[in-house]
């Protein structure tokens, strides 16, 4: 292949990709497409210095990131004000029309996905940022480049900030969930969650497989010269971006309502999920006059679609075990088609919800997909019962590992650290900064080590060897040595850190310190009565701790032997203003929170993060915020940092 032929073949592949991904009108078979990709790839492997940035082969995911960098939008990304009826739409138009004369409205579909901000410079895609808080999001450029409907290069050379929605087509969403269920993974609740989760993958190869689709809906910072929003969007579409399946310029409210009703009628025919119609005043001068509220542009709103509902049959109820061990009941339904998506299962959230609904297996029930497209059961049709219905019992044993469950009513949780469903999460929590602080053992590496069979639980962390880690992709010498050194540094840690790192429900740092101090080496076998006698340990906390140790006694015992934690010695603390007092810190403190917290605890204080009537002192630094006002309302004593140190120096 010559250089000229290479460029020609790239343009053919771009045309085919755009026809398939953007226009939904394939021009080539999958086989033809794959053959051309291989042909171009072969040339690029042999001529790496000549690879064109616009080549579709450059969209394939590559490097796995350790985390996402924060990135700032060039201009703020606002939310949309929602209206839900023609009356609310009329009220919105009346408000917007007070200050302007222009009455034309650009209306297009509102996809329900993940908002994305693209920045083009000199015609090249430079950065892609998630919406975040509207000002700062996460840099997901490596994933955005895998999305075929996002051009890597455009003809517009000026700085251009382009906003749009990343979505997944219905049929692709169903296939993704089928594959996840087969692989014993949690199904995505809806296409929006799937799109957002796919966009935020640290491994861009995963994003590339998810068939994400980008639809532009607006422009941020730019130097384009158009008088109308509709003109601007037509120009954006001409740059290679997908047009909405339905859009129009409407002259009055009747035309807006007619278009809305057309969209509602056709929503099931459109390949992506819609949850409304976006209405924008078309004239830019009118937009400038109306301006913005803190959250919304005054010249734009989202006219939400009505919820869709169907009758379905409850075939069974199973329990999913989440990564934290929490059980969620899930109803298995007779396959029910809503807007082109076949719903086969729906979360029931918790067993209190099942009781509230009065739900039984074999019941007929109303299934809706509301404005946020999350399917849910809203009502049981009890009058349709025929006697075949069966009660849904609360589980007592984990469906994954058969361990005894912690049952607190709304919360039902598996506490077994070896449970296959929660083992990765327990390792991540154990290694986190506030617990064992194992640098280099974050989320993705923990997943990799478990997936590759290098560790199966927390205890196995201490058996990791250099040779077995060196066989893993991406594990270089320095990385391995740093990880092993960080693991070694956890040996002989303070006992409370070990207790805290186990992730016991309701047992945080403060409670861990109290338990370590009260029981010492006997922390594995405390009795319930002794636990509730400790100040600050309630009945719920004591039950959770006892249940946890009953399930995990063998593993925690081996872990304690491996780590050999330092058991605290009980010190007699002399009387002082902070002994046995509950203290809360807020604001920016000169000495630093950790130092002040250690000083207070050494003198018998209990440092809490939450303010209540039981709080004795609030220590305020600069920019104290709402806690100071709350303390005044509750009558809690407030000290600034200087006053606190004066109490230390005069009375301690």
N, C-alpha and C positions, 0 to 999 in steps of 0.2 A: 504493500500500500504506500503510495506517495503522500507527501505532506498535503497536497491539494485534495487527494482522495479522502484523506483522513478528515479534513475539514468538511467535505461534502457529506461523508458518512455521519459525522456528528450532527449536522443539520437535519439529516433524515431521521436520526434517532430522536432528536429533540421534537421534531414534528410528530412522530409516532407517539412519543410520551405525552405530548400536550393533547393530542387527540384522545388518548385513552384516559389520562388522569384529570384533565381540565375540561374537555368538551364531552366526555363520556361517549365518544364515537370512535371506537377502535379502527385503525387503518391497516393494522397488520396482526397476524396471529402471534400467539405467545412464542411459538417456535421461531418465527422469523425475527421477532424482537430479540430473543435470546442469542440467536446466531450472530446478529449484528453487534450485540453487546460484546460477545466473545472476540469478534473480529477487531473491534476498536480497542478492547482491552489488550489484546496481543500486541498491537502497534504501540500502545502506550507503555507497555512493559519494556519494549525494545527501544523506545525513544522518550524516556522519562522527562528529558529537558524540554520536549515539545508538547507536553500535555496541556490541552486547552482547559482553562478553569470552568468553561461552560459545558464541558463534556458530561453527559449524564452518568458516566462511570464514576465521577467525582462525588456523586451523592451517596455512594455506599458507605455505611458506617465504618469507623475505624477505631481510633484510640478510645479506651475507656477512661473516663474522668474520675478523679477522686471526689469531686463535689462541684457544685455550681458557683460561679462567681456572680456577685451582685453587679447589676449594671443600671445606669440611669437613663430614662427616656429623655429624648431631646425636648419633648413637650408632654404635658400631662395627659394620661389616658383616663377619660371620665367614664362613669357608669351611665346607664340609661334610666330615665324615669319610666315606670311601668303604668300603663292604663289597661283596664280589663273589660271595658264595655263601650258602646257607642256614646253613652252619656258622659263617661269619663274622657273619651276622646274629644267630644264637643267642648268640654270644660277646658281641656288642655289647649285646644285651638283658640278658644276665646281668650285665654290668658296670653298666648303667644302673639295673637293678632293685635293686641292693644297698642303695641309699639311700632308696628310695621304695616306697610301697605301690600307687600308681596304676598300672594296667596297660593303659590304653587308648592307642591310637596313631592319630594322624591321618596318613593316607597320601595323597599325591597325586603326579602325574606330575612328573618332573624334565625341564624343557625345557633344551635346550643352546643357550644364546644369550649375550647380554651383560647382566650384572646392572645394574640401575638403581635408584636411590634417589630417591623423589619426596617433596617436602615441601609439605604443604598448610597454609595458615594462613587462618583465617576462611573456610574452604570454597573457597579459591582456590589453584590450583597456583602456588606461588611459585618453586620451584627443582627441577631434576632434575640429579642428580650420578651419574656413572659410579662403579663400585665402587672403582677405583683400588687403593690398598694396604689398603683396608678402613677407613681413617680419613679419607683425603683422596682425592678423585677430581677429575674435570673437570666443569665446569658445562656441561651440554648442554641447558639448558632450551629454547633456541630450536628444537632438533630434537625434543625430547619433545613439544612442543606440536603438532607435525605428526602425531603418532601418534593415530589415531582411537580406539583402545581405551583411551587415557588421558583421563579426564574433566578438563576445564579447571576445572570447578566441581563441588563435591560438597555434600551437605547437612550433613556433619559439620563443625562450626565450630571445634573445638579443634585445637591444633597436632598434626599427624599426619605421621609419617615412615613411608612405605610402600615396601616393597622388592618387586621382581619381576624378571622376565626379559624382555628384548626379543628377539624371534625373528622369523624370516621363514618364511612357509609354504613348503612344498616346491615347489608349482607356481610360486610367485613367484620362488623361488630359481633354478629352472631357467630361467625367462624372463630374469632378470637376467643370468645367465651367458651365455645365447645372445646377448643384446644386446652384452655386453662383448666377446665373441669377434668378433662382426660389426664392432665398432668398433676391433678390433685392440688390445684391452685384456686384461690378465691375468684369467682367470676366478678367481672366489673358490674357495678350497679346499673350503669347506663352508658351510652356512647360518649357523653361529655367526660365522665370519669376516665373512660378508656383513652380518649384523646389527650386529656391533661396528663394522665400517667405515662402515656407513650412519649409525649413531648418532653417530659422531665426524666427520661432514662439517661443514666450516666454512660451506658453503653449504646452508642448510636446505631449499632447493628440491630438492636431490638427495635428502635424507632423506625428504622428503614423497613422492617418486616411488617409493620402495622398498617401500611397503606394510608397514611395520614393525608388529608386534603385541606388546602388553604383557600379561603374565600375572602377577598378584601372587602372591607366595609367603610374605610375612611382613610384620611391622610392627616398626619401630624405636621411637624415642621417641614416646610417646603418653600420653593420659590416659583411654583407654577403660577401661571397667569390666566385664571378663569373667573368668570363672573358667577357661574352657576355650579353648584355641587354636582348636578347631573353631567355637565360637560367634563368636569374633572374626573368623575368616575369612568366615563366612556374612554377618556384618555388612558386611565389606569388599565382598563381592560385591554386596550390596544397594545400595551407593553408586554402582554403575554399572560396576564392574570385571568382567572376564571370569572365569567359573568354569573350573576345569580340566576337560578332557574326561573324566577319570576321577579320582574321589577318594572316600575312605570312612573311617569311623571303625572301627578294628579292635580287638577285645578281647584277642586273643592272637596268638602267633607263627604259628599255623596260618592264621588269617584274613589276617595280613600276607602270608604266602607265597602264599596263594590269590589275593589281589589282585595281587601281583607277577606271577604267572603269567598272569593275565588281561591285565595291561598288556603283557607281552611278546607275547602272542598278537595283541593289537589294535594294536600300535605302528604297523604298516604302514597301518592305516585312519585314523590320526590325521593331520591336515593339517600339523602341525609335527613336527620331529625331536625324539625323546625319547632320552635316554641313561640313564634310570634312574627310580627311585621314591624320593621323599623321605619319611622316616618321622620323625615328631615325637611325643614324649610329650605327650599332650593337655592335661594339667593344669598350669596356670601355677605353682602352688605347688611341684609336683614339678620343674618346669624351674628354678625359683629354687634349690632344694636342690642340684640337680646342677651348675648353673653352667657355666663355660666352661674350656677349656684356652686356651693362647695363640692357637691357630688355630681351634678348633672348639667349638661348643656340645656339651656332653655329653648333651643330651637329644634330639639329632637326628643322623641319618645319611642318606647317599645309597646306596641299594641299586642298584648299577649293572647295566645290562642286559648280557647276553653279546654278544660281537662277532658280527656277521652276515657270512657269507661265501658267495660264489658263484664259479662257474667262468666265466671270460671269455676272450676271444680278443684277442691283441695284434695289431692291424691295422697299426700303424705307430708309429714313435717320432720325434717332432719336438723341436726345441730352442726353448724360450722364452728371450728375452733380457730379463732384469730391468732395473729402472731404474738399477742400479749397473753394468750390463754383464755380470753373471754369467749364464752359460747354465745352464738347468735342463732336463734331458731329460724329456719328457712322453709317456707312452704313450697312443696313441689306441686305444680299446677298442671291441669290438662292444658296442652299447648294452646295459647290464646293470642290471636293476631290483633295487635293494636297499632295502627298507622304503619303497617308493613313490617313491624318488628314482632317476632314470635316470642312471647313471654312464657317461660317454662318454670321459672322459680322467682320468688319474691321474698325479701327479708321481712320477718315479723318483729325484728328489733329485740324483743325480750319476752319473757313468759308473762309478765304483767300485761303486755299488750294483747297476748293471746287470751288472757282472762277477761280483759276489757271488751274485746270483740265477742267473747263467748264462742270462740272458734273450735271446731272439731274436724277430725279427718273425715273426708267424704262430704263435707259441707259444700254448698254452692255459695259463692260470695261475689261481691262487686270488686272488680280490679280496675283501678284508674291509672292513667299516666297524666299527671298534672303539668303545670307550666314548667316545672323544673325537670320534667321527663323521668322522674324516678317512679317506677311502678309501685303501687301499694294497695293492700286490701283495706277497704274502708267500711265494709258492712257485710255481715253474715246474713244470708237469706234463710233464717231458721224455719220459716213456714214451709220450705221445700223439703225438710227432713223426712226420711222414710224409715228410720230405725237402723240404718246401716252405719250411722255416724259413730265415731269412737273418740273418747277423750284423749287429750294430748298430755301425757305425764311429764312432770319436771324431771330432767335427767339427774342421776346421782353419781354416775361414773362417766368419765371422759370418753367420747366416742372414738378418739384416736389412740389413747394409751391405757384406758380402763382404770385410771387413777381416780380416787375420791375427789369430788368437786367441792369447791368453796361456794356455798349458796347464800347470797345475801339479799334475796328477793329479786330486785331488778338485775343485779350482777350475779352471774354464775360463771365461775372461772376454774380452769384447770391450773393447779399450782405446781404440777410436776415439771421440773426443769428439763427432764429428758423427753418430754412429750414432743413428738416430731413436728407438731404445728407451731410450737413456741420456742424450739431450741435455738434457732437463729436469733430471734429477738432477745432471748435471755443472754446470749453471748454478747450481743451488741450492748445491752444495758450493763452487763457486768463489766465490760471494757470501757465504758464511757468515762468522761472526765471527772464527773462528780462521784464516781464509784472507784473502780480500780485504776482508772486513767492509763489504760494500755494504749499507748500511741501507735497507730498503724493497724489497729484491729477495729476498723469502722464497719459500716453496714455492708459495703460491697465485698470487702475482703472476708468478712465473717461468712457471708453467703457462699463465696467461692470455696472456703475451707470446708464447709459442711457439704456442699455439693460434690466436691472432689474426694470426700471421705477422709480428709486429714484430721478432722475432729467431729465428734458426734454430740458433745456436750461441753459445759464449762470446764469440767475437770480435765478434758483432753487438751486444753490450752497449754497445760503445764507439761505435756508430753511431746510438744512440737519439736522437731529436730531440723537442723539446717538442711540436711540432704533431702528430706522429703519436701521441704518448701521450695528448694531450688529447681524442682521439676515443674513447677507451676508457671504458667505464662505471666510475665510481668514482675516476677519476684527476682529482683537483682540482689547482688551480694549485700550492698549497703542497706537496702530495704529489709532484708531478712535479719541481718545483725541488729538493726535498730528495733525490730519487732521483738526478737528474742530477749534483748536487753531490757526492753520495757516490761515484758512479762516477768523477768527475773526481779525487777525492781518492786514488784507487788509482794514479794516474800517478806514476811515479818511486818506487814502493814498493821495498822491499828485494827482491833477486832471490829469496831463499829463499821469500818469501811467494808469488811467482808459481809457483815449482816446486811448493810444497805445495798450492796451490789447484787444480792440475790433476787431483788425485785419482788419482795413480798408485798401483797396488796395492803395498802394503808401504812406500811412501815417505811418511813423516810429517814433522812439523816438524823433528825432530832430523836425520834423513837429508837433508832438503832443505837445511838449513844447511851440512852437511858437503859436499854436492855443489856448492852455490853457492860455497863457500869454495875448494874444490879446482879447479873448472873455470871459474868466472867466466863470461865471455861465451861460452865454448865449451860451456856446459851442454847445448846441443842435440845435440852430436855426441860424446859420451864413448864410449870403447871399453870393452868388457866388462872387460878386464884392469885398466885404470886404475881402474874403479869398485870392483872387489873388493879392490884394494890399500888402499882407504880404511878406516880403523878403523871398525868397526860396520856396514859394508856387506857383506852376505853374498852368496852366489851367487844365491839366489832374488831378492833385491832388485835386484841388478845386471841380471839377465835381464829382470825386469819393467820396469825403467827403459829399457833398450835397446829392448825390443819396443815400448814406449809411444812413444818418440821416433821410431822407424822409421815407425809408423803415423800419428803426428800432427805430423810435422816441419813441414809447410807451415803448418798452423794455428798451432802454437806460435811459429813464427818470426814470423808476422804479428802475433801477440798481443804478443810481446816488443818488436817495433818500435813498436806502438801504446802500450804501457805505459812503455817505456824504463826498465826497473828499474835500481836502483843496484847495481852489481857490487861486492861486498865486497873490501876490500884485505886482503891477508894481513899480519897484524901479528905481530911477533916477541914472543912471550909469555915473560916471564922465569920462571924456576923458582919454584914456589910449591906449597903442600900440595895444591892442587886441580888442577894442570895434568895433563891426560891422565887424569884420574880420572873414574870413573862415579859420579854422585851422584843420589840419590833424595830427594825432599822429601815429608814427610807431616805431617798435623796442621795446626793453625791457627798461622800464623806472623805475628809482629808487623809485620814490614816488608812483608808481602805476597809471594806466590809469584813474581809477574812480576819484581819488583825483585830478589829474591834470585837467581832464575834467570838474569837478565841479568848480574848481578855474577859469578856462577860461570862462565858461558859466556865472559865477557870475559877470564877468567883461565884459559881452556883446559879447563874441565871439560865433560863431556858429561852433561847433565841428562836422566835417564830417568824414565819413569812406572812402570816395573816393576822389582821387586826380584829379584835373582838372586845366584848365587855370584860373578859378575863385578863386582857392585856394590862400590865402595870405601867410600863414606860414605852413611849415612842421616841426614838432617837432620830432627830431630823438633821439631814445635811442640806446642801443647796438644792433647789428645785424639788422640794419635798412632794409636791403634787397633792392628789386627793386624799391620801392617808392622813395628812395633817388635819384637814377639815373633819374627817371622820373621827379622828381621835378627840377633837374638841367636842363633837356632838356626843360622843360616848363618855366624856369626862375622864379620858385617859391622860395621865401626866405626860407632858411633852418636854423633852430636853433637847437643846442643841448640843453639838459635839463638845463645845467648850464646857458647858454645864456638866456633861457626863464625866469628862476627865477631872473636873474639880471634885466631883463626888468620889472618884477613884482616889485622888491624892489626899483628900481630907479624911476619908473614913475607912480606907482599905489599907 
